[in-house]
Amino acid sequence: MIKTKPGDEDSTAAFEKTLAAAGADNTVMRLYVTGITRQSARAIATVKTLCENHIKGRYELEVVDIYQQPERAAKAQIIAAPTLVKELPPPLRRLVGDLSDPGQVLIALNLNREA
């Protein structure tokens, strides 16, 4: 059994509600990072910039620190960070490691459509 901290249920329920309510045009992603490091900060900034430039207003992004919430990383089977997981629209996509090439990230996540 995985133990959760108080408040985790609320954020999980909110995320699941977002998943259920998301339309075909919305992109729902989770970015798993390791603490407050330069690499984590760079990954967060890169993904936010990419989303704002290419799918502005049509995305939900949740950042999960695997040091603070290791149970969520275990449940999602995250073994390396940063890992970007695109939940919606299908198909599920995972991108592990360097997120510095926006073109490659868009292609890997199947987001290379016009904004």
C-alpha positions in Angstrom: 0.0 0.0 0.0 1.3 3.4 -0.9 1.0 6.0 1.8 0.1 9.6 0.8 0.5 12.9 2.5 -2.5 15.0 3.5 -3.5 17.0 0.5 -2.3 14.5 -2.1 -5.8 13.2 -2.5 -7.0 16.7 -3.3 -4.4 17.3 -6.0 -4.9 13.8 -7.5 -8.7 14.2 -7.6 -8.3 17.6 -9.2 -5.9 16.2 -11.8 -8.3 13.3 -12.5 -11.2 15.8 -12.9 -9.1 17.8 -15.3 -8.4 14.6 -17.3 -12.0 13.7 -17.4 -13.1 17.2 -18.5 -10.3 17.8 -21.0 -11.5 18.1 -24.5 -9.8 16.8 -27.6 -7.9 20.0 -28.1 -6.4 20.1 -24.6 -3.0 18.6 -23.9 -2.5 17.2 -20.4 1.1 16.6 -19.2 3.1 15.9 -16.1 6.7 16.8 -15.7 8.7 14.7 -13.2 11.8 16.5 -11.8 14.4 15.9 -9.1 14.3 18.6 -6.6 15.3 22.2 -7.0 18.3 21.8 -9.4 19.5 23.7 -12.5 18.5 20.7 -14.6 14.9 20.7 -13.1 14.5 24.5 -13.4 15.7 24.3 -17.1 13.3 21.4 -17.8 10.4 23.3 -16.3 11.2 26.6 -18.1 11.7 24.7 -21.4 8.4 22.9 -21.2 6.4 26.0 -20.1 8.0 28.0 -23.0 7.2 25.2 -25.5 3.6 25.0 -24.3 3.1 28.8 -24.4 4.6 29.0 -27.9 2.8 26.1 -29.5 -0.3 25.1 -27.5 -1.1 28.3 -25.5 -4.4 28.0 -23.7 -4.8 24.4 -24.6 -2.7 22.6 -22.0 -2.5 21.6 -18.4 0.9 21.0 -17.0 1.6 19.5 -13.5 5.2 19.5 -12.2 5.9 16.6 -9.8 9.1 16.6 -7.6 10.0 13.0 -7.2 12.0 13.7 -4.1 8.9 15.2 -2.4 6.4 12.7 -3.9 8.3 9.5 -4.6 5.1 7.4 -4.4 3.7 9.2 -7.4 6.9 8.6 -9.4 6.7 4.9 -8.4 3.1 4.6 -9.4 3.9 6.2 -12.8 6.9 4.0 -13.2 9.3 7.0 -13.5 12.9 5.8 -13.3 14.8 8.9 -14.6 14.3 12.6 -14.5 13.3 14.9 -16.0 10.5 12.9 -17.6 7.7 14.5 -19.4 4.5 12.5 -19.8 1.7 13.5 -22.2 -1.5 12.0 -20.8 -4.0 13.5 -23.3 -4.7 13.5 -26.1 -3.9 9.8 -26.7 -1.6 8.1 -27.3 0.3 8.4 -24.0 3.9 9.7 -24.7 7.0 9.8 -22.5 10.1 11.8 -23.1 13.0 11.3 -20.8 16.1 13.4 -20.4 17.2 16.5 -22.4 14.2 18.7 -23.4 16.3 21.4 -25.0 15.4 20.9 -28.6 11.8 22.2 -29.0 11.3 20.7 -32.4 12.3 17.2 -31.2 10.1 17.5 -28.1 7.1 18.5 -30.3 7.6 15.6 -32.6 8.2 13.1 -29.8 5.0 14.2 -28.0 3.1 14.3 -31.2 2.3 18.0 -30.7 3.8 19.2 -34.0 0.5 20.7 -35.2 -0.3 24.3 -35.8 -1.2 26.3 -32.7 
